[in-house]
Amino acid sequence: MVVIKKEPGTKPEKAKAKPAKLGYAKGAKAHYKFQVALISSIVPEPWTVCMGGLGSGIVCVRPGTEKSSGSSSSKAPAAKVKKEKLNEGEEDEARADAGGDDDQVEEFAAKTLPEDATVILLINSRHFGTMSRGGRTLGDYPGDVLDVEHGQMRWCSQHRDRRNTILNSIVAHSERGGRIVVATRGAAEASAEEDCRQFKTLGEVSHITDVIRNHFLVEDGDTVIQERGSDLHHKVIKTQCIDTGLRSGIGLIPVKYRAGRFFGKWCLRCSYEPGCALLHFKELKADGVAAFIKVEKEEKDGLLLKKEPEEGGEYRTPERPGKRIRQKAPMSEVVIKIEPVDKEAPGLTEAACDGKA
């Protein structure tokens, strides 16, 4: 038997601790903590996502876990959704939007969401910082307009909803009495104990009207922009279209669009108008309104003060200072200010004091 001599001071090596996961590697619920906090305040945990996803502006959740919802796989959605057939009028409209292709009409049908599902629409205020992913700007929908007086909001669907599936699903869910909640963030100034990235509930939707579906903006004969070396085309390049290729100076060429003889892809952000709808709220919450609409402030004695409404109920807009003179004025328009003269001052005659000298 061979005895192996142990060297003094040697210790067995310990397993190295795994580095902490960062970003998306932590998981959706750990990464999108502000969205998770809002959803948990609306739908008590446990809950699971049945349409949309965390990190987007549209999330549909239902109570329960994935196993209790009957999902066979942990990666599968908690609730299976089925497509709803359209009536004759909606089918004709969908066929027109699809360019007369009957095979695409079915894609315009709404998905039937579970009755106990809650649709949560997450909207960033215009005063919220710019968000990007993969070098492309996210959000920035100029159509999101709130009418506090009438309790209405013009809401825009996502650019990717080219077939109006998400928009139709939300409208159908509202018609069946489903719950739809709108939340926002970005305009209200955060205190020391609060983060401006936290969402505030704006209100629950009572019904939806004036639905305008996604439609194609390019017409036959229009001149569009093609990215050289690819088949991607733009109607007009906007800030949302800027990606890594455009920032690096990719070549652009003008091309003519001919319906039926065109082959290529279209930019979803400038070639399509996203669908929108008019949301009617049961009641608007003050915290949500303050998080969406920025309160104007005025400066007084070096301090920023909130503008108080006048007796008529309207906010008073401070007058802007006049512009400086950028050129010489004629002598006839020059006004000379006369300073008061002290008559008791020594060395001045009475005529000089009277301005007659």
C-alpha positions as CSV (number, residue, x, y, z in Angstrom):
1,M,0.0,0.0,0.0
2,V,1.4,3.3,-1.1
3,V,1.0,6.2,1.3
4,I,0.8,9.7,-0.3
5,K,2.4,12.4,1.7
6,K,0.3,15.5,2.2
7,E,2.0,18.8,2.0
8,P,1.5,21.1,4.9
9,G,-0.9,24.1,4.3
10,T,-2.8,22.6,1.4
11,K,-6.5,22.8,1.5
12,P,-9.1,21.4,-0.9
13,E,-10.3,23.8,-3.5
14,K,-13.8,25.2,-3.0
15,A,-16.2,25.4,-5.8
16,K,-16.2,28.9,-7.3
17,A,-19.5,30.9,-6.8
18,K,-21.4,31.4,-10.0
19,P,-21.5,35.1,-11.1
20,A,-24.8,36.8,-10.6
21,K,-27.1,36.9,-13.7
22,L,-27.6,40.3,-15.3
23,G,-30.2,41.7,-17.6
24,Y,-32.5,39.3,-19.5
25,A,-30.6,36.3,-18.1
26,K,-32.3,36.9,-14.7
27,G,-35.7,36.0,-16.2
28,A,-38.6,38.1,-17.3
29,K,-40.2,38.6,-13.9
30,A,-36.9,39.5,-12.3
31,H,-35.8,41.9,-15.1
32,Y,-39.1,43.7,-15.7
33,K,-39.7,44.4,-12.0
34,F,-41.7,47.6,-12.5
35,Q,-44.2,45.9,-14.7
36,V,-44.4,42.9,-12.4
37,A,-45.1,45.2,-9.4
38,L,-48.0,46.9,-11.2
39,I,-49.5,43.6,-12.4
40,S,-49.3,42.1,-8.9
41,S,-51.2,45.2,-7.6
42,I,-53.9,44.6,-10.1
43,V,-54.1,40.8,-10.2
44,P,-53.0,39.1,-6.9
45,E,-50.3,36.5,-7.3
46,P,-49.9,33.9,-8.6
47,W,-50.7,35.0,-12.1
48,T,-49.6,33.9,-15.6
49,V,-49.3,35.6,-19.0
50,C,-51.8,34.4,-21.6
51,M,-51.3,37.0,-24.3
52,G,-48.5,39.5,-25.0
53,G,-45.4,39.4,-22.8
54,L,-43.5,41.3,-20.1
55,G,-41.3,44.0,-21.6
56,S,-44.0,45.0,-24.1
57,G,-46.8,47.6,-23.8
58,I,-49.6,45.0,-23.9
59,V,-49.8,42.2,-21.3
60,C,-52.8,39.9,-20.7
61,V,-52.7,37.9,-17.4
62,R,-55.0,35.6,-15.6
63,P,-55.0,34.2,-12.0
64,G,-53.3,30.9,-11.3
65,T,-50.1,29.2,-12.3
66,E,-49.3,27.5,-15.6
67,K,-49.8,24.1,-14.2
68,S,-53.2,24.9,-12.7
69,S,-54.2,26.5,-16.1
70,G,-53.7,23.2,-17.8
71,S,-50.5,23.9,-19.6
72,S,-48.5,20.8,-20.5
73,S,-45.2,22.6,-20.9
74,S,-43.6,25.3,-18.7
75,K,-42.8,27.3,-21.8
76,A,-46.3,27.1,-23.3
77,P,-48.9,29.9,-22.6
78,A,-51.2,29.3,-19.7
79,A,-54.3,29.6,-21.7
80,K,-55.0,28.5,-25.2
81,V,-56.7,31.1,-27.4
82,K,-58.9,30.3,-30.3
83,K,-59.6,32.5,-33.3
84,E,-63.1,34.0,-33.5
85,K,-64.8,34.1,-36.9
86,L,-65.7,37.4,-38.4
87,N,-69.1,38.4,-39.6
88,E,-69.7,39.4,-43.2
89,G,-69.0,43.1,-42.8
90,E,-65.8,42.6,-40.8
91,E,-64.7,39.9,-43.2
92,D,-65.1,42.2,-46.2
93,E,-63.1,44.9,-44.4
94,A,-60.4,42.4,-43.5
95,R,-60.2,41.2,-47.1
96,A,-59.8,44.8,-48.2
97,D,-57.0,45.4,-45.7
98,A,-55.3,42.2,-46.9
99,G,-55.3,43.3,-50.4
100,G,-58.0,40.9,-51.6
101,D,-56.1,37.8,-50.4
102,D,-58.6,35.4,-48.9
103,D,-55.9,33.3,-47.2
104,Q,-55.0,36.3,-45.0
105,V,-58.5,37.1,-43.9
106,E,-58.4,34.5,-41.1
107,E,-55.3,36.3,-39.6
108,F,-57.5,39.3,-38.9
109,A,-59.8,37.3,-36.7
110,A,-59.7,38.2,-33.0
111,K,-58.4,35.7,-30.4
112,T,-60.8,34.7,-27.7
113,L,-59.2,35.5,-24.3
114,P,-60.3,33.8,-21.1
115,E,-63.1,35.4,-19.3
116,D,-61.1,35.9,-16.1
117,A,-58.2,37.5,-18.0
118,T,-57.1,41.1,-17.4
119,V,-55.6,43.1,-20.2
120,I,-53.1,45.7,-19.0
121,L,-52.0,48.5,-21.4
122,L,-48.7,50.0,-20.4
123,I,-48.1,53.5,-21.8
124,N,-45.1,55.7,-21.3
125,S,-45.7,59.4,-21.1
126,R,-44.2,61.7,-23.8
127,H,-41.9,63.1,-21.1
128,F,-40.5,59.7,-20.3
129,G,-36.9,59.0,-21.5
130,T,-36.2,57.3,-24.8
131,M,-36.1,53.5,-24.7
132,S,-34.2,51.3,-27.1
133,R,-33.5,47.6,-27.7
134,G,-31.1,46.2,-30.2
135,G,-30.2,49.6,-31.4
136,R,-33.8,50.5,-32.3
137,T,-36.0,53.0,-30.5
138,L,-39.0,51.5,-28.7
139,G,-42.5,53.0,-28.1
140,D,-42.9,56.6,-29.1
141,Y,-46.5,56.4,-30.3
142,P,-47.7,60.0,-30.9
143,G,-51.3,58.9,-31.0
144,D,-51.6,58.3,-27.3
145,V,-53.7,61.4,-26.2
146,L,-55.6,61.7,-23.0
147,D,-58.8,63.8,-22.7
148,V,-59.2,64.3,-18.9
149,E,-62.4,66.4,-19.2
150,H,-64.4,63.7,-21.1
151,G,-62.5,60.7,-19.5
152,Q,-61.3,59.4,-22.9
153,M,-58.0,58.4,-24.4
154,R,-56.9,57.7,-28.0
155,W,-54.7,54.6,-27.7
156,C,-52.5,53.2,-30.4
157,S,-51.8,49.5,-30.9
158,Q,-48.3,48.2,-31.6
159,H,-46.4,48.5,-34.9
160,R,-46.1,44.7,-35.1
161,D,-49.8,44.2,-35.0
162,R,-50.0,44.5,-38.8
163,R,-52.9,42.0,-39.0
164,N,-54.9,43.7,-36.2
165,T,-55.0,40.5,-34.2
166,I,-54.1,42.2,-30.9
167,L,-56.4,45.1,-31.4
168,N,-59.4,42.9,-32.4
169,S,-58.7,40.7,-29.4
170,I,-58.8,43.6,-26.9
171,V,-62.0,45.1,-28.5
172,A,-63.7,41.7,-28.4
173,H,-62.6,41.1,-24.8
174,S,-64.1,44.5,-23.9
175,E,-67.4,43.7,-25.6
176,R,-67.7,40.5,-23.6
177,G,-67.3,42.5,-20.4
178,G,-63.6,41.6,-19.9
179,R,-61.4,43.7,-17.6
180,I,-59.0,46.2,-19.3
181,V,-56.7,48.4,-17.2
182,V,-54.5,51.3,-18.4
183,A,-51.3,52.3,-16.6
184,T,-48.7,55.0,-17.3
185,R,-45.5,56.6,-16.0
186,G,-43.0,59.3,-16.8
187,A,-44.5,62.7,-16.3
188,A,-44.7,63.0,-12.5
189,E,-41.5,63.9,-10.7
190,A,-40.4,61.2,-8.3
191,S,-39.7,61.8,-4.7
192,A,-36.8,60.5,-2.7
193,E,-38.7,57.3,-1.8
194,E,-40.2,56.7,-5.2
195,D,-38.8,55.9,-8.7
196,C,-40.2,57.7,-11.7
197,R,-40.1,54.4,-13.6
198,Q,-42.9,53.0,-11.5
199,F,-46.2,52.6,-13.2
200,K,-49.4,54.3,-12.0
201,T,-52.9,53.0,-12.7
202,L,-54.7,55.5,-14.9
203,G,-58.1,53.8,-14.8
204,E,-60.3,50.9,-16.0
205,V,-61.9,50.9,-19.4
206,S,-65.7,50.8,-19.5
207,H,-66.0,50.4,-23.3
208,I,-64.2,51.0,-26.6
209,T,-65.4,53.0,-29.6
210,D,-64.0,54.5,-32.9
211,V,-61.7,51.6,-33.8
212,I,-59.3,52.3,-36.7
213,R,-57.4,49.3,-37.9
214,N,-53.8,49.1,-39.1
215,H,-53.5,50.0,-42.8
216,F,-50.9,50.3,-45.5
217,L,-49.7,53.9,-46.3
218,V,-47.9,53.4,-49.6
219,E,-49.9,53.8,-52.8
220,D,-49.3,52.6,-56.2
221,G,-46.8,54.8,-58.0
222,D,-45.2,56.3,-54.9
223,T,-41.4,56.7,-54.7
224,V,-40.0,54.9,-51.7
225,I,-36.6,54.4,-50.2
226,Q,-34.7,51.1,-50.3
227,E,-31.7,50.2,-48.2
228,R,-28.9,49.2,-50.6
229,G,-27.9,45.5,-50.2
230,S,-31.3,44.5,-48.7
231,D,-34.9,44.3,-49.6
232,L,-36.2,46.6,-46.8
233,H,-38.1,49.6,-48.0
234,H,-39.2,52.8,-46.2
235,K,-42.0,55.2,-47.1
236,V,-40.2,58.0,-45.1
237,I,-37.4,57.4,-42.7
238,K,-38.4,58.4,-39.1
239,T,-36.6,58.4,-35.8
240,Q,-38.2,55.0,-35.1
241,C,-36.7,53.5,-38.3
242,I,-33.1,54.3,-37.3
243,D,-31.2,51.1,-36.5
244,T,-27.6,49.9,-36.6
245,G,-27.5,49.9,-40.4
246,L,-28.8,53.4,-40.9
247,R,-26.5,54.8,-38.2
248,S,-23.5,53.2,-39.9
249,G,-24.3,55.0,-43.1
250,I,-25.9,52.3,-45.3
251,G,-26.6,53.3,-48.8
252,L,-30.1,54.5,-49.8
253,I,-31.7,54.4,-53.3
254,P,-35.1,55.7,-54.5
255,V,-37.3,53.1,-56.1
256,K,-40.8,53.1,-57.6
257,Y,-43.6,51.1,-56.0
258,R,-45.7,49.1,-58.5
259,A,-48.6,47.1,-57.0
260,G,-48.4,43.4,-58.1
261,R,-44.8,43.8,-59.4
262,F,-43.1,44.6,-56.1
263,F,-40.9,42.2,-54.2
264,G,-39.4,43.2,-50.8
265,K,-40.1,44.0,-47.2
266,W,-41.7,47.1,-45.7
267,C,-40.6,48.9,-42.6
268,L,-43.5,48.5,-40.0
269,R,-42.8,51.9,-38.4
270,C,-43.2,54.2,-41.4
271,S,-45.0,52.2,-44.1
272,Y,-48.0,51.2,-41.9
273,E,-50.3,53.3,-39.7
274,P,-50.8,51.4,-36.4
275,G,-54.4,50.6,-35.4
276,C,-56.0,52.8,-32.7
277,A,-59.2,53.0,-30.6
278,L,-60.9,55.4,-28.3
279,L,-60.9,54.1,-24.7
280,H,-63.6,55.3,-22.3
281,F,-62.7,55.2,-18.6
282,K,-65.0,54.4,-15.7
283,E,-63.0,56.8,-13.6
284,L,-59.6,58.5,-13.9
285,K,-57.2,58.3,-11.0
286,A,-55.4,61.4,-10.0
287,D,-52.0,59.6,-9.6
288,G,-52.3,58.2,-13.1
289,V,-53.2,61.6,-14.7
290,A,-50.3,63.2,-12.9
291,A,-48.0,60.5,-14.2
292,F,-49.2,61.0,-17.8
293,I,-49.6,64.8,-18.0
294,K,-46.8,67.0,-16.9
295,V,-47.7,69.9,-14.7
296,E,-46.2,73.2,-16.0
297,K,-44.2,75.2,-13.5
298,E,-43.0,78.8,-13.3
299,E,-39.9,80.2,-11.7
300,K,-40.0,82.9,-9.0
301,D,-37.1,84.3,-7.0
302,G,-35.0,81.3,-8.2
303,L,-37.5,78.7,-7.0
304,L,-39.7,76.5,-9.1
305,L,-43.4,76.8,-8.2
306,K,-46.4,75.0,-9.6
307,K,-48.7,77.2,-11.6
308,E,-52.0,77.8,-9.8
309,P,-55.2,78.1,-11.8
310,E,-56.8,81.5,-12.0
311,E,-60.4,82.2,-11.0
312,G,-61.6,81.2,-14.4
313,G,-60.1,77.7,-13.9
314,E,-57.5,78.0,-16.6
315,Y,-53.7,78.1,-16.0
316,R,-52.1,81.5,-16.6
317,T,-49.3,81.4,-19.1
318,P,-46.4,83.7,-18.2
319,E,-45.5,86.3,-20.8
320,R,-42.3,85.7,-22.8
321,P,-39.6,88.4,-22.6
322,G,-39.3,90.7,-25.6
323,K,-36.5,90.1,-28.1
324,R,-33.3,92.2,-28.0
325,I,-32.6,94.8,-30.6
326,R,-30.5,93.2,-33.3
327,Q,-29.8,96.3,-35.3
328,K,-29.3,100.1,-34.8
329,A,-32.5,102.0,-34.1
330,P,-33.1,105.5,-35.6
331,M,-32.6,108.5,-33.4
332,S,-36.3,109.4,-33.6
333,E,-37.1,106.1,-31.8
334,V,-34.5,106.3,-29.1
335,V,-35.9,107.3,-25.8
336,I,-33.4,108.9,-23.3
337,K,-34.3,108.5,-19.7
338,I,-33.9,111.7,-17.6
339,E,-32.5,111.1,-14.2
340,P,-33.6,113.4,-11.3
341,V,-31.0,116.0,-10.4
342,D,-30.1,117.0,-6.8
343,K,-30.4,120.8,-6.7
344,E,-28.3,121.0,-3.5
345,A,-25.3,119.5,-5.2
346,P,-22.4,121.9,-5.4
347,G,-21.1,123.3,-8.7
348,L,-24.5,123.3,-10.4
349,T,-26.3,126.4,-11.5
350,E,-30.0,126.9,-11.2
351,A,-30.4,126.8,-15.0
352,A,-28.5,123.5,-15.2
353,C,-30.8,122.0,-12.5
354,D,-33.8,123.0,-14.5
355,G,-32.4,121.3,-17.6
356,K,-32.0,124.7,-19.5
357,A,-28.3,124.8,-19.6
